């Protein structure tokens, strides 16, 4: 009897061990990306693909319309994107229970946000605003005063928020409140750093905003397409759905697209001309040497097969290759960073405002990295150094009052008359 009981107990224990082992085993799913089979074989992915495609078409259509409307509308679009990004990031670490005990604390976050917006855009658009109101004496004096005291206004606005924060501190809530204070400032740095470079690129010429942004969009679309149909090899653990096939295919496509797209966009003056004021009219200007086509003779063996004897290339296309290379190899790491960030907070997306894509922040992770690089590349390798008449005039209009400008004109007139008399 005892032997039978021992046998039964042994059998039950063995069954439990087998059950435990079986429960810990990870059964490979054929539908998983990077699971050794093509993602295209997963029928469950087609529904999400169509939702993502539908949203992408609407976003691209809206983007093209805003680009057509001009600089101010593009800047307004950037500001709206900033607001949505800030909202998604503010909500990420909020706790409803703590917020109920802190009335007005969310409003404080937006106070800091508006202060940062006033500081960044006040510095960026001060000269263009002056150029817009120079014809009206009252507006000119008012705007000049605002620009003169701009930093003081922003500083005291921030100090008001700082005092507001100190006065709202509550016992047993310190850790949460200081955590939110630090989180708010990190959001402002992330959001407004990239946006300031983006707006600066816009007013240097829509081309320098549109080309980098388009390359990120192209890279994202073709990384998804190549990964969907050919993806086998995992690229990085932070993003299990990213594959080497998608990364390489998107990189080649992006670099080719950069060269071709720069040739197309560079032939429209309203895309290449810098905007010096806040008007909304179409621009006409001398496109400069970067946007004037140069002819290159094709090798003899090519002309034997084709009727072309030479090819017309814009010098800016060579710069576009550098932007395309960065957009395809470096900029995706902005997406990887966002993926790691979401994993740290155990969330799938930053929001759900775009069906199939997540939130606005999910779409802007690579754009932020690209905007900064485009500005640095433009200022370092494209914009000519030296002092020009336009730069000097901008400094005069910004730094001198109307009376000082009149005195300057009189003195310049006297100096020129003396030189003419000597000659």
Order of alpha helices (4+ residues) and beta strands (2+ residues): alpha-alpha-alpha-alpha-alpha-alpha-alpha-alpha-alpha-beta-beta-alpha-alpha-beta-alpha-beta-alpha-alpha-alpha-alpha-alpha
